[in-house]
Amino acid sequence: MLLENKTILIMGIRNKWSIAYGIAKSAYENGAKLLFTYMGEENKEKIEALISEFKGSKAYVLDAASEDEVVKEVFTKIKEENGKIDGLVHAIAHANTEDLHNDFIYTSKEGYSHAVDVSSYSFVLVARMAKELDMLNENASLVTLTYHGSTKVLDGYNVMGVAKAALEASVRYLAENLGKEGMRVNAVSAGPIKTLSAKGIKDFSSVLTVVEEKSPLHRNVTTEQVGNVSTFLLSNMSDAITGQVIYADSGYNIMGV
C-alpha cells in the first residue's frame, strides 16, 4: 500500500461527491491515517457521518478564509493530538456566484480578492503554518487542486481562472522554498466533475460533453481517478516530482480544438 503508516491531512471535504472525498477514499485504501478540516461547526454531524467509514480519522473545523492565528490554533491542536503529518491536501476554493455568472470584466474588487484569498492564498498560509509549527515529517508532500481554466479562457470560470493561475504559480514558489527541506509541492488539474462547486459554473453539463467528445480517452474523469493520482503524489513513488501541475483529465488539455 502506497501510504501505509502515513498520516494525511485533507482540507476542504464536503460530501461524497467532492474530489476531496475521492482523494480520502484512495488514500485510506492505500493505508493512510486520515485527518480532515471542514468549514462550519453546523456541519459537524454531517462530516462525522461522512468520514465514519475511514476508521481512526478525525475532523476539525477550519474556515479557509481564517486569519493566521486561527489556522495556527487549529494546526497546533491537530499536531498535539496526532503528531506530525506526512501529507497535506488542499481542496479549497470559492468565488462569489455573481462573479461566475457575469462577464469577467465586471468582477468586483471584493470578489477578486475573495476568490484569490480563499482559493490560492489559503494554500500558502497553511503551508507556512505547517512548516513553522514543525508539523511536517521529513519528505512530506503537499497537494492542491487546480483546473484547466487557469491557462485557457473557459466560459463561466472567470475569476476562478485567475485564482487558479495564482495557485499554480504559488505551487512553484512553495516547491522551491520547501524543497530545501526535502518536501514536495504539486497540483492536480482534474477534468470537470459534477461536484457541488461545479454547480456554480454556467452550462457546466456542456463542458462534460465537450471533454467526452474531444479528449483522447473520450471520457470524463471520476473523483476516484483524481484520488489515485493524488495518492501517487502523496506517496514515496513520486519523490522526484515537485513544482508540477499534473493533469488528470483524460488528456483533454493537449487538444487544440
C-alpha positions in Angstrom: 0.0 0.0 0.0 1.4 3.3 -1.1 0.5 5.3 2.0 1.0 2.7 4.8 2.0 4.3 8.1 1.4 7.8 6.7 -0.8 10.5 8.2 -2.6 12.7 5.6 -4.5 15.9 6.3 -7.2 16.6 3.8 -8.6 20.2 3.9 -12.0 21.0 2.5 -14.0 17.8 2.5 -17.8 18.5 1.9 -19.7 15.4 0.7 -19.4 12.1 -1.1 -19.3 13.7 -4.5 -16.4 16.0 -3.7 -12.9 15.5 -5.1 -11.6 15.6 -1.5 -13.7 12.6 -0.7 -12.3 10.7 -3.7 -8.8 11.5 -2.5 -9.7 10.4 1.0 -11.0 7.1 -0.3 -8.0 6.3 -2.3 -5.6 7.4 0.4 -7.4 5.3 3.0 -7.5 2.2 0.8 -3.7 2.7 0.4 -3.1 2.5 4.1 -3.2 6.2 5.2 -4.5 7.5 8.5 -6.7 10.4 7.7 -7.3 13.8 9.3 -9.8 16.4 7.9 -10.7 20.0 8.1 -14.1 21.3 7.1 -16.0 24.6 7.1 -18.7 25.4 9.7 -19.4 24.0 13.1 -23.0 23.4 11.9 -21.7 20.7 9.5 -20.1 18.7 12.3 -22.6 15.8 12.4 -22.7 15.6 8.6 -18.9 15.5 8.3 -18.5 13.0 11.1 -21.1 10.7 9.4 -19.3 11.2 6.1 -15.8 10.2 7.4 -17.1 7.4 9.7 -16.0 4.7 7.1 -12.4 5.9 7.4 -11.6 4.2 10.7 -9.4 6.2 13.1 -10.0 9.5 11.3 -10.7 12.9 12.9 -12.2 16.1 11.7 -11.6 19.7 12.7 -13.5 22.9 11.9 -11.4 25.5 9.9 -12.7 28.3 7.7 -10.4 28.6 4.6 -10.5 32.4 4.9 -9.5 32.4 8.6 -6.8 34.7 10.0 -3.3 33.4 10.6 -3.9 32.9 14.3 -7.0 30.8 13.8 -5.1 28.5 11.4 -2.2 28.3 13.9 -4.6 27.4 16.7 -6.2 24.6 14.7 -3.0 23.2 13.3 -1.4 23.3 16.8 -4.3 21.2 18.1 -4.0 18.7 15.2 -0.3 18.2 15.9 -0.8 17.8 19.6 -3.5 15.2 19.1 -2.0 13.3 16.1 1.7 14.1 15.9 3.4 15.2 12.6 1.8 14.6 9.2 3.2 13.2 6.0 0.9 14.8 3.5 -1.5 17.7 3.2 -4.2 18.0 0.6 -5.7 21.5 -0.1 -9.1 21.1 -1.7 -10.4 24.5 -1.0 -11.8 27.1 -3.5 -14.6 29.6 -3.7 -15.8 32.6 -5.7 -18.9 34.7 -5.5 -21.8 33.4 -7.7 -22.2 36.7 -9.5 -18.5 36.7 -10.4 -19.0 33.4 -12.2 -22.2 34.3 -13.9 -21.3 37.8 -15.2 -18.6 38.6 -17.7 -15.2 38.7 -16.1 -14.7 42.4 -16.7 -17.5 43.1 -14.1 -15.6 41.3 -11.3 -15.7 43.4 -8.2 -12.6 44.2 -6.2 -14.1 42.4 -3.3 -15.0 39.4 -5.4 -11.5 39.3 -7.0 -9.8 39.4 -3.6 -12.2 36.8 -2.1 -11.5 34.3 -4.9 -7.7 34.6 -4.7 -7.7 34.7 -0.9 -9.7 31.5 -0.4 -8.6 29.6 -3.5 -4.9 30.5 -3.6 -3.5 32.3 -0.6 -5.1 29.8 1.8 -2.6 27.2 0.4 0.3 29.5 1.0 -0.9 30.1 4.5 -1.4 26.5 5.5 1.9 25.5 4.0 3.7 28.2 6.0 1.8 27.4 9.3 2.6 23.7 8.9 6.3 24.5 8.4 6.5 27.0 11.2 4.8 24.6 13.6 7.2 21.8 12.6 4.1 19.8 11.6 5.5 18.2 8.5 7.5 14.9 8.6 10.6 14.6 6.5 9.8 14.1 2.8 6.2 15.4 3.3 4.1 16.0 0.2 1.7 18.9 -0.3 -1.0 18.6 -3.0 -3.6 21.2 -4.1 -6.3 21.1 -6.8 -6.5 23.3 -9.9 -8.3 23.3 -13.2 -7.7 23.9 -16.9 -9.3 27.4 -16.6 -6.1 28.6 -15.2 -4.4 28.7 -18.6 -7.4 28.8 -21.0 -10.5 31.0 -21.1 -13.5 28.9 -20.2 -16.9 30.4 -20.2 -18.3 30.9 -16.7 -15.0 30.2 -14.9 -13.9 33.8 -14.9 -12.2 34.9 -11.7 -11.7 31.3 -10.6 -9.3 31.0 -13.6 -7.3 33.9 -12.2 -7.3 32.4 -8.7 -6.2 29.0 -10.0 -3.4 30.7 -12.1 -2.2 32.3 -8.8 -2.4 28.9 -7.1 -0.3 27.2 -9.8 2.4 29.9 -9.5 2.3 29.5 -5.7 2.9 25.8 -6.2 6.1 26.5 -8.0 7.4 29.0 -5.4 6.4 26.8 -2.5 8.1 23.9 -4.1 11.4 25.9 -4.3 11.0 27.0 -0.7 10.1 23.7 0.9 12.4 21.7 -1.4 15.3 23.0 0.7 13.9 20.7 3.4 13.1 17.8 1.2 9.4 18.5 1.0 7.4 18.4 -2.3 4.5 20.6 -3.6 2.4 19.7 -6.6 -1.1 20.4 -8.1 -3.5 18.1 -9.7 -5.5 19.6 -12.5 -8.6 17.5 -12.6 -11.0 17.3 -15.5 -14.6 18.6 -14.9 -16.5 16.6 -12.4 -20.1 17.0 -11.1 -19.3 18.4 -7.7 -21.3 20.9 -5.6 -18.8 23.6 -6.6 -19.2 22.8 -10.3 -22.9 23.7 -10.0 -21.9 27.4 -9.8 -20.4 27.2 -13.3 -22.7 28.3 -16.1 -23.7 25.5 -18.6 -21.4 23.0 -16.8 -23.1 20.0 -18.4 -21.9 21.2 -21.8 -18.3 21.2 -20.5 -18.7 17.5 -19.6 -20.0 16.8 -23.1 -17.0 18.5 -24.8 -14.5 16.6 -22.7 -16.1 13.3 -23.6 -16.1 14.2 -27.3 -12.7 15.8 -27.6 -10.4 14.2 -25.1 -8.1 11.4 -26.3 -9.7 8.9 -23.9 -13.3 10.1 -24.8 -14.5 10.0 -21.3 -14.8 12.2 -18.2 -12.8 11.5 -15.1 -14.1 10.4 -11.7 -13.2 11.5 -8.2 -11.7 8.1 -7.6 -9.3 8.6 -10.6 -8.3 12.0 -9.3 -7.9 10.5 -5.9 -5.5 7.8 -7.3 -3.3 10.5 -8.9 -3.2 12.4 -5.6 -2.3 9.3 -3.7 0.6 8.8 -6.1 1.8 12.3 -5.4 1.5 11.9 -1.7 3.5 8.7 -1.8 7.2 8.0 -2.0 6.6 6.7 -5.5 6.6 10.4 -6.7 9.6 11.6 -4.7 11.3 13.0 -7.8 8.3 15.2 -8.7 7.8 18.7 -7.3 6.5 22.1 -8.5 4.4 20.4 -11.2 0.8 20.6 -12.4 -0.3 17.0 -13.1 -3.3 16.7 -15.4 -5.9 14.1 -14.6 -8.4 15.0 -17.4 -8.4 12.1 -19.9 -5.8 14.1 -21.9 -8.2 16.9 -22.8 -5.6 19.6 -22.1 -3.4 18.5 -25.0 -6.1 19.1 -27.6 -6.1 22.1 -29.8 -9.8 22.1 -30.5 
